[in-house]
């Protein structure tokens, strides 16, 4: 028989603790976000459709982006047992300097359109976390403004080679003068990708108001208040600001970019230089032999060529080809700290986050970016402990199996199907 008794109020109080209410709305919603997907949900609710879709969307059918994210989800980890890791070290050296975590903030364009604090929030959060911040050529905060926001941390600059080469040369000189230590020379944007969400939304710089955008903005007055009461939204490094994203890119970028341009930029740039947008083994080897400091395996977040190779799938083959002494970084599709752990285990020296950072920015400005980094740090540390590794150096390919959904069709040298 179960023995029953009259509840003792004192015992009930020990069992039930009422949570202290949080009256700060921003802190309350950010504390409720436990994953990057949670931040995305908040960002979508708080940001006008055109701005959110610019961040969230990709090219054409958005297959490259969905495949990249699926590739990280299709990972099987292999933990070691009876290998305690009560304390884990997530710090590392990358491109001649320290990083407290195995990821940095990737370059993103039009960032103040997402939330008015823009790159200043990203650079400040990166400084607080001890990780690198990358400013885009299409950024909405100046090189000098980012340096002021992150005066003692690591600032990197992402460079597009323009039709007017002197613009690119001057930006390179300014970034060097401001103490930026690494240049990301981007090679996957000879023309703009077909970003269909932007076309359907009529997305442009500056934003063009339509009846649809006004209706969509009505439940988001805070965004419009910030937009209308802060300095004019424009490119900090470019004088041309009118038109859709595709029109701006096509007008500025040059499809004739070549190794000759790389040679000129290398002569100007005194720091480390990495090539961003590498998508095959052959180019990886060619760039290593050309003497650059590293590469970023990237398909531009799926925003350029749809159905492009998946960077995470390329990683093991590229690492095996270029050797252990050449810096290989990865971006595109990272939404969880476990994704970063898997990439490091398979040979990545470093990773970059783009959308994950912007979701946090849209969800809560600087505090939202801090939350993004906190979430990823927690997920990295927990994954490492569960794998039984105490440092990033202990991660190895044996910890990860890449499960494949997309298997290439086998063909002979003549192109015929192998059956």
Rosetta blueprint (number, residue, H / E / L):
1 X L
2 X L
3 X L
4 X L
5 X L
6 X L
7 X L
8 X L
9 X H
10 X H
11 X H
12 X H
13 X H
14 X H
15 X H
16 X L
17 X L
18 X L
19 X L
20 X L
21 X L
22 X L
23 X L
24 X L
25 X H
26 X H
27 X H
28 X H
29 X H
30 X H
31 X H
32 X L
33 X L
34 X L
35 X L
36 X H
37 X H
38 X H
39 X H
40 X H
41 X H
42 X H
43 X H
44 X H
45 X H
46 X H
47 X L
48 X L
49 X H
50 X H
51 X H
52 X H
53 X H
54 X H
55 X H
56 X H
57 X L
58 X L
59 X L
60 X L
61 X L
62 X L
63 X H
64 X H
65 X H
66 X H
67 X H
68 X H
69 X H
70 X H
71 X H
72 X H
73 X H
74 X L
75 X E
76 X E
77 X E
78 X L
79 X L
80 X L
81 X L
82 X L
83 X L
84 X L
85 X L
86 X L
87 X L
88 X L
89 X E
90 X L
91 X L
92 X E
93 X E
94 X E
95 X L
96 X L
97 X E
98 X E
99 X E
100 X L
101 X L
102 X L
103 X E
104 X E
105 X E
106 X L
107 X L
108 X L
109 X L
110 X L
111 X H
112 X H
113 X H
114 X H
115 X L
116 X L
117 X L
118 X H
119 X H
120 X H
121 X H
122 X H
123 X H
124 X H
125 X H
126 X H
127 X H
128 X H
129 X H
130 X L
131 X L
132 X L
133 X E
134 X E
135 X E
136 X E
137 X L
138 X L
139 X L
140 X L
141 X L
142 X L
143 X H
144 X H
145 X H
146 X H
147 X H
148 X H
149 X H
150 X L
151 X L
152 X L
153 X L
154 X L
155 X E
156 X E
157 X E
158 X E
159 X E
160 X L
161 X L
162 X E
163 X L
164 X L
165 X H
166 X H
167 X H
168 X H
169 X H
170 X H
171 X H
172 X H
173 X H
174 X H
175 X H
176 X H
177 X H
178 X L
179 X L
180 X L
181 X L
182 X E
183 X E
184 X E
185 X E
186 X E
187 X L
188 X L
189 X L
190 X L
191 X L
192 X L
193 X L
194 X L
195 X L
196 X H
197 X H
198 X H
199 X H
200 X H
201 X H
202 X L
203 X L
204 X E
205 X E
206 X L
207 X L
208 X L
209 X L
210 X L
211 X H
212 X H
213 X H
214 X H
215 X H
216 X H
217 X H
218 X H
219 X L
220 X L
221 X H
222 X H
223 X H
224 X H
225 X H
226 X H
227 X H
228 X H
229 X L
230 X L
231 X L
232 X L
233 X L
234 X L
235 X L
236 X L
237 X L
238 X L
239 X L
240 X L
241 X L
242 X L
243 X E
244 X E
245 X H
246 X H
247 X H
248 X H
249 X H
250 X H
251 X H
252 X H
253 X E
254 X L
255 X L
256 X L
257 X L
258 X L
259 X H
260 X H
261 X H
262 X H
263 X H
264 X H
265 X H
266 X H
267 X H
268 X H
269 X L
270 X L
271 X L
272 X E
273 X E
274 X E
275 X E
276 X E
277 X E
278 X E
279 X L
280 X L
281 X H
282 X H
283 X H
284 X H
285 X H
286 X H
287 X H
288 X H
289 X H
290 X H
291 X L
292 X L
293 X L
294 X E
295 X E
296 X E
297 X E
298 X L
299 X L
300 X H
301 X H
302 X H
303 X L
304 X L
305 X L
306 X L
307 X L
308 X L
309 X L
310 X L
311 X H
312 X H
313 X H
314 X H
315 X H
316 X H
317 X H
318 X H
319 X H
320 X H
321 X H
322 X H
323 X L
324 X L
325 X L
326 X L
327 X E
328 X E
329 X E
330 X E
331 X L
332 X L
333 X L
334 X L
335 X L
336 X L
337 X H
338 X H
339 X H
340 X H
341 X H
342 X H
343 X H
344 X H
345 X H
346 X L
347 X L
348 X L
349 X L
350 X E
351 X E
352 X E
353 X E
354 X L
355 X H
356 X H
357 X H
358 X H
359 X H
360 X H
361 X H
362 X H
363 X H
364 X H
365 X H
366 X H
367 X H
368 X H
369 X H
370 X H
371 X H
372 X H
373 X H
374 X H
375 X H
376 X H
377 X H
378 X H
379 X H
380 X H
381 X H
382 X H
383 X H
384 X H
385 X H
386 X H
387 X H
388 X L
389 X L
390 X L
391 X E
392 X H
393 X H
394 X H
395 X L
396 X L
397 X H
398 X H
399 X H
400 X E
401 X E
402 X E
403 X L
404 X L
405 X L
406 X L
407 X L
408 X L
409 X L
410 X L
411 X E
412 X L
413 X L
414 X L
415 X L
416 X L
417 X E
418 X L
419 X L
